[in-house]
Every structure is written in structure tokens, then in C-alpha cells.
Amino acid sequence: MTAPRTLLIIAAEFPPLKTIGRIRTVKFAEHLLAHGWKPVVITVEPSGLEPNYDASLLREIADGVEVIRVPLRDYESDIARLAKQLLGRGDTATAAPSAAPAPKSGPKSDPSQARPTAGGGLMDKAHALVRHVFRHYIYIPDSYVFWTFAAARRAREVCAERQVDAIYTTLPAFSSMIAGHRLRRQTGLPWIADYRDLWFGDVLREWLPRWRQRMELWLERRLLRRADVIVTVSEQKTAYMRRLHPDLRARWETLTNGFDVELYSGRARQRPFDDPCIEFVYTGRLFKNRRGHAFAEALGRIARSDPALAARARVRIFGGVEPVIRQRYDDILARDGIGHLFAFEGDVPYQTAMQAQVDCDYLLLIVDTGETSDGVIPGKLFEYVASGRPMFALCDPGATPDIIQRANLGVVVGAEDVDACERELRRVLASPVPRAVEPDEAYLAQFDRRAITTRFATLLDEVTHRRSPAEGPLA
């Protein structure tokens, strides 16, 4: 038997942090073991104080997957503590640890809220100014940029200590591209850049000022010149990237997200089907271009014309909701008197969210809107597939509604089409709850995570086979 080859993975999102992006990486790492590849993952060392920290997710990491953790320093807090020390204010002994409780400006965060304001004391104004400067002018492309340099140094050490056959970076965090570029230049090893989301052109990064968009596009082009393979999660995104970067020498591939048939095995439904209420569940964040207000508007309309029908609905939202989005929900619910039909349950352990998905009648899928949203296939879609419940999806035309309709997974309406949402919601509320989904299994087979990983392993084999171990970095 031949010795396993080693794939060095750089991934900012990885268990025990509860992000949907972690699933693609942790499952690739697990299933690659069966294809003769040993994954070594370089990721963030959590502090345990992150709002999305869930220690139970460590069980997702398969035996045989090596994990190396690099601290993520919170420079904003470091500077704030230093300022307090210099001014003789605050108890530095009880200050937050250097490892960030959560990145202050995540890969897609809008930093506009961090602008200095007129209110507050001197320290509050100074801290707001520091945040504004970091998020606009230093955290480029995102708040993982300093972590990426440390991760690249650790990765270089790994490459010097043992035989590594290929490098795989997955983004967001978009800063991981810097690490991939550095390692490709320093080691000559094949580099696969995996775009779970677009960098330039992502609908959730529209807050960027034009000068920074131009800077980041230049940076993306420069870094991708050394990539051997560029992977995206949909054909639409691959086509967009190829138009954006027509002169790259890299090989282009599409590897969609997928589902794991065993994810919900042994998890039984606890809520009876004869419950008089019809429960809709959404699990995930609502922010920027991912809102779902059309569903609340539609239910409000029904409540005004047919209160008894609307009263059948129960809507449970699990996960963080951006304040401006929550305010709009509150306005709609108060105006139409349907606040008692909605429950915003905040962040919960992953197992709790999974059980809620199994127990609900319909899974709400709310997909990003915007110019490039046609290529969005959220990981949440496939998590929902594995749960076995029908979907009520709010999404614009593109890859996601195509999959839902082709596979017979549920209802699709336009992301902000209140009229269509009202029509379908009336029909659903007046109909018996489906006890099971009857999807097109043959069509869905292509999205089985094991099948996708087989394609990924074949790609890795081909890329590494073409390169001689003695071959140096490209010019």
C-alpha cells in the first residue's frame, strides 16, 4: 500500500466555531481519508468566549484529521486596553484575553456602524475611532488578515517538517488567499483556492467603498496568478470568476456543497404531525442582503383578511439577526398584530437547531439577494435536505431554486415577492402538513458529500501527479 499523501488545509472557519462554512471543510477532511489523503488543518484557536462557540462540534472532526490551531489576536481590544492603562482607567487584570472572543469585522461585516459618534465619553469615542480605522483601512480584506500571516508561517514550518503534497485554502476568510499565495511561492506545491463565497462581487460585501473594491480586486487578481486550481460552489460562480479573471493560467472546477445522508440518522421527530399549528423554522443568520421580510409581510396580509388561517402559523428564527433587520421585523409584526406568531430564539447549540429542523413542518430557506445571487447555493440548503422536511424558500432565480424545484424539495418564491409569498403561504396553511419529502433521489445523488469528495480527491490526484517533487515555484 502507498503511504497517504498530505493535504495542508488553511481554514479560518472550523469546529468548534458554529458557522455553516465549517461543514464543507470538516467533511472534505473526513471523507478524503478514504481516498488516501491525510488532511492537516491549520485553523483558529478559539478562546471559548466566541458567541458561536460550541464545544460539542469538536466531535465533527474525524479521527485521523490533524488540527493545528493558531491564535487570533484581537488588536482592537489590545489597543483599547493599552489606552486605558496609559490613562489610568479600567482594570487591566480583568480585561478580555488576547484571543478574540469573535472577530470584530468578519469576512462580510458592514463596518459602517463602527464610525465614531458624537455621543459617549472620551474613551468611547477613542475606541469607536480605533474600530473605524481598523475595519476600513487595516482589516483588508477582512479581520483575519494578521491571523493569516501567522497561519502561513506555521504552515511553512509544517512543509519543512514533513512531506506535504498540496495546499488547499478555503474562503471566506478571504485573507486565506494570502497564505495560499505565499506558500505556493515559497514551496512550489500545488495550491487549490476554494471559493465558498465570492470575494470581489459578493452580494454581502456591497458596503465596501469603491476605492477598496478596486484595491481588493487588484489584490485578488495578483494572488490568483499563482493558483493551480480555482474551485467554486456553483457553475454560475465559476462562470462569473472566469469572466472576472480571464487571463489566469489556473484550472477551473466546480464542486458544490453537499449533504450527508447520515447527518440526521437516529434523530427522531418529537413533535406530533397532528399539532394544529404549522411550524416554520429558519436556522441561520439574517443580515445585509439576507432578510426574509417578505414572509412576515405575507403572513401579516393573511392575518388582516383571514385571522383564523394566519393563526395556524408559528415561525421560529434561530440565529443572530442584524439589528436593522430585526427592527423591520418588529415594525411589521406590530403593525399587523402577529408578534405572537414569531419567536426569535437567538443562537442555540447546533444540536438544538438540528432537532428544530426535524420537528418543524416547513424549513424556511432565506437566500441572499443581489447581482451575483444567481450563483449562491448555501450550505444551509443541503443541511435542510438531510433533515428530510419540505422547504419554503425565498430566493431569486438561480442555482438554488433550480435545485429545489428539480429535486422536488418544496416551495420557491422570489426573495422579496410578497404577492407570491402570500399565495403560497395561504395554500400551505390551508393544506395538510406533508409527513415526508419525496425528492428525486437520482438527481440528488450528485450532491452526496461522498460523491463530491471523490471528485475532489480525483482532482488532487491529477494536480499532484502532474508536478514533479523537484519542480520549484512558478515565476
N, C-alpha and C positions, 0 to 999 in steps of 0.2 A: 504493500500500500504506500502511496506517495504521502509525504508529510503535508499537513494543511498549509495552505497559503494564508497570509495575514493581510487583512484589510484594516487600515487605520482610519477610523471614523471620527470626525470632529463635528459634534452636535451640541449646541447650546441647550436645546430642549430634549430632556431625557428624564426618566424617573429618578427621584420621586417627585418631580415637578409635574403638576397635573395640567398639561397642555395637550391639545389634540395632536399637535405636531410630533409629540414624543412617540406616538404609536407607530408611525411609519418606520422610524429608525429602530426602535426596540424590536419590532417584528422582523425587519430585514436582518438584524443581527442574529436573532434567534434562528430563523429558517436558513440562513447562509451556512450554519454549522453542518447541515445535512449535505451541503454541496462542496465540502472540502475547504471551506473558508473559515478562518478563525478571526472574529472581529475583536479589535481593541478600540474601545470607545473613550475619547477624551471629551469630557463634559464639565459642567459647572458643579462645584462643590456647594451644596445648599447649606444655608445657615440653620434651617429648621424654622425660621420665622417668616418665610415667604407665605403670602396669602393662598398660593396654590400648592403649598407643600402637602404631600400625602404620603406618609411613610409606607402605607400598605402597597403603594405602587412599586416598591423595590422588588416585590415578588414577580413583577413582569419581566425582570432581567433573567434570561435563561442561564443555566449552568453552562460554563464554557465561554461565556462572553466576559472578557476582561474590561473593567471600567477604571479609568484614571480620572480623578477629579481635580480641577484647578479652581482655586477661589476666585470669586467675582467680587472685586472691591467696589464699595460704594463711595466714590470720590466726592460726591456732593456732601454726604454726611461727614466725611473726613474733614473737608474744608469748614463745614459748619461748626464742628467740634473745636477745630483749631481757632476759629474766630471767637468762640465762647471762652476758650482758655485765655486768649490774648486780652479779651475784655473783662476777664474775671467773672464770667457768668456761666451758669449751668454746672451740673455735676458730671464731670467727665468720667468719673468712675462707673457711672451707670449708663453711660452713652451706649448707643447701639454698636454691635460688633462691626468689624471691617467688612465681613462678608455681607453683601447687600441683602436685606430682607426681601426685596424684589427690585428688579431694575426700574429706575425712576422713569426711564423713557424706553419702553420696549421697542421691538423692531417696527411696530406700526403705530406707536403712540403719537397723538397730536400734542405737541409741546406748547400750543398757544395758551393753555391755561397756566403755564408757568411764568408768564410775563410779570414783571414787577408791578405791584399795585400801589395805590396811594394810601390804602389803609394799613393798619398794623404798626408795630413798633419798629425801631431801627433794625433789630436783629431779624425780624420777619421780612423786612424789605431787602436786607442784605442776602438772606437765604433765597428769596424769590429771584433776586438778580443772578445769584450763582446758578440756580436751576435753569434760568432762561439762557444764560451763556452756554452752559453745558449742553443743553438739549438742542440749541440752534447751531452752535459753532464748534463744539468739541465732539459730541457724540455723533460722528459721521462715519458710517451710515446709521449707526444705532448705538445703544448704550453698552453693547458688548465689545466695543472696539478695543479697549485696553485689555479685556479678558482674552481677546483673540491673539494678541501678541504673546501673552503668557502661554496660551494653549499651543501656539505654533512652536515656541521654544521647547515645551515639554514633548511635543510630537517629534521634533528634530532629535531629541535625546532618545526617544523610542526607536527611531530609524537607525540611530548609531549603535544601539544596544542589540538589535535583533534584525532578522530578515523581515522586511516589510515589502509587500508586493504591489500594493496600490493604496491610494489615498481617496477618501470619499468625504466631501463636505456637504452638509445639508442646510438649507436656509429657507426662512429666517432661523437664526440671526444672520443678517446679510454680511456682517463682519467676518463670518467664517470663510468668505471668499478670499480674504486677505491671507488667512492661514494657508488655504489651499494653494494660492499663487506662490507664496514663499517656499512652501515645501516642494512644490513642483520644480521651482528654480534651483533649490539647494540640493535636492536628491535625485532629480531626473525620473522619479517614479510617476507612473500614470495617475492622473488626477481626474476624478469624476465629480462634477459640480451638480448637485441635485437641487432643483428649484421647486420646493413645495408651494411657494408663492412667488410671483414676480417680484423683482427688485424695482427697476425702473418701470413705471406704468401700472404698478399695483393700485387697485382702486382704494385701498385703505391708507395710501400714503399721499393722497392728494393735498394734504395740508402743507407739503413742502413748498417753500418759496421757489420761484423759477431759478434763481441763481444756484440753489442747492440741487434742484433736479438736474440741471446741466452738469454740475460737478459730479453728481453720483452716476450719471450716465457715462461720463468720461471715465470714471473710476471703474465702473462695471466693464466697459469695453477693454480697458487696459488689463484688468485682471483675467478676463476670459481668454486673452490671447494665448495663455499657457495651458488652458484646459484641454484635456484629451477627449472628454465626453461631457456633454451638457444634457442633463435629464430634466424633463418637466413632467407634470402630472396629468396633462391633457394635450390632445392634438392641437387644440386651439392655442394653448400657451406655447407649444413648440413652434407653431407657425408664426406667432407674434414675435417670439425671440429671434427666429431666423430672419424676419424682416428687419428687426431692430439691429441685428449684428450679422449682416450678410457676408462679411469678409473673414469670418473666423474659420480656422482650419479644423475645429473640433468636430467630432461625430455627434449627431443629434439623435436623441432617443426619447420616447415617451413611455414612462412607467407610472401608471395610475396608482392612486391609493387603492386599498382593497379592504376586504372584510375577512375575519377569521371565524370559520364555522363553529369553532369550539368556544368562542368568547362567552356565550351565554349558556353553555351546556350545564345542566344541573341547576339552573336558576328558574324556579317555577313562579308562575303568576300568583300573586297573593290577593289580588282584588277581583271580586266576582264580576262576571260579564253582565249579570242582571242588575247591576247598580243603575239606578235611574239617571244618574249623571253621566255625561260623556266627557271624559277627561283628555285634555290635550297637554302634552308635556314638551317643553323645549329645554335642552341641556346644552349650555354653552354661553359664551359672552354675547352681549349686544352692544355694539359700539360703531361709531362713524357710519359706514355705509351698510351696516347690518342692523336693521331696526325692527321690522315686523309690525309697524304701526297699523298697516292695512288690516291685519287680523282684528285688532281691537276696534278699529273704525267699523268694520263689517259687523262685528258682534254688537256694537252699540246701535247700529241701524236696526238690526233684528230686534233688539230689546225695545226700541221705540215702537215698532209695528206689531211685534208678536212676543210680548214679555214671557209667556209660558215656554215658547220654543227656546229663547235665549237662556232661560233659567236652567236648561239641561246642561249647559256648558260649564266646565271647570278648566281653568288654564293655570298651569304651574310652570313658572320660569325658574330654572336652576342655573346659577352662574351670575357673574358680575354684569351689571347694567350701567353704562355710562350715564352720569347724572343728567345730561341734557336729553338723552333718550328716555330716561325714567320720568323726567318732568313731563314730556309729551304724553307718555302713557297715563300719568296721573291726571292730566288735563282731560284726556278722552274719557277715562273711567269715571271721573267726577261728573263731567258733562252729561254722560249717558246713564249714570247711575248703575254701573256694572262693576264697581270696585270689588264687590263681594264675590265676583266670579273669577278674580285673578289672585294668584299668590306668587309673590316674588320671594323666592326662598334662598337666594344668595348662593355662595359657594358651599358645596357639601362634599363629603368624601366620594370618591369615584364609585365605590360600591353602592352607595345610596342612589346616585344618579342612574346607574345601571338598572337597579331594581325598579326605579320610577319609570324607566323606558319599557321594561317588561310589563309593568302593571297598567300602563296607560291604554287608552283606546286609540288615540292617534298621536303620532310623533310630529311635532312642529319642526319643520326644517326652514330656517331663515337664512337666505344666501345673500352675499354681498351684491350690491348694485354698482354700476359704473361702466366705463368704456370697455374695460377688458374683463368684465364679469362673465362673458360667454365661455371663458376657459376655466372658470372656477369649478372644481369638483371637491367639495370639502370632505375632509376625513370623517366628519360627523355623518355624512351620507352613508358611508359603509358601516359605521358603528350602528346606525339605525337599521341597516339591512340585517345585520347579525341578530338584532333583538327580536325580529320576527313580527313587528307591529306595523300597520299601514302608516303612511306618511301623509301629512297635509303640508305641502311645500310651497313656500313663497319665494319664487326665483324667476328671473328674466330668462329669455330664450338662450340656450347654450347647451353645454355638455351635461350639466346636472339634470335639467328637465328631460333631456333626451334619454338619459339612463333610467330615470324614474318611470317614464311612460313606456319605454321599450321593455322594461323588466316587469311592468305591472305592479309597481310598489306603492301606488296611492294617488293622491290628488295633487295637481300642479296648477297654481295660479300665478299671475305676474306679481313680482315682489311688491309693487305699490299699486296694484289694481284692486281698488276697494270694491268695485262693482262685481268683478269676477269672484273675488273672495267671498262676498256676501252670498252670491248664487250658490257656490259650492258648499259654504258653511250651512246654509239653510237645508240643502239636500242631506248633508251628513247628519245634522242634528235631528232630522225627521226620519232617519233610516236606522235599522238595527245595526249595532256595532259588529263589524267583522270579527269573527273569532280567530281568524288566521289570515295571513297573506298567502296568495297563490302566485308567486313570482315565476318568471321564465327562468328556470334553473339553468338551462343550457346557455342562455345569454349571460347570466351572472357568473358562470364558471370562470370567465376570463378575469374576473375581479377577485377571485380567491387569492388570498395573500401568498399562499404557497406557489401558485402558478406564476404570480408576478415575480416572486423571489427567484424562481427557476430562470426566468428571463434575465433577471439582474445578474445571477451567477454566470449565465452564459456570456453576458456582456463583459463581466470581469475576466472570465477566462480568455475571451478573444483579445481584450485590450492588453492583458499581461503577456499573452503568448506572442503578440506581435513585436514586443520590445525585448531587446537583449539586456540581460542584467548589467552589462558593461556600458550600455548606452547612457550618455550624460544628458544633462538638461538641454532643452531646446534654446536656441538663441533668442 
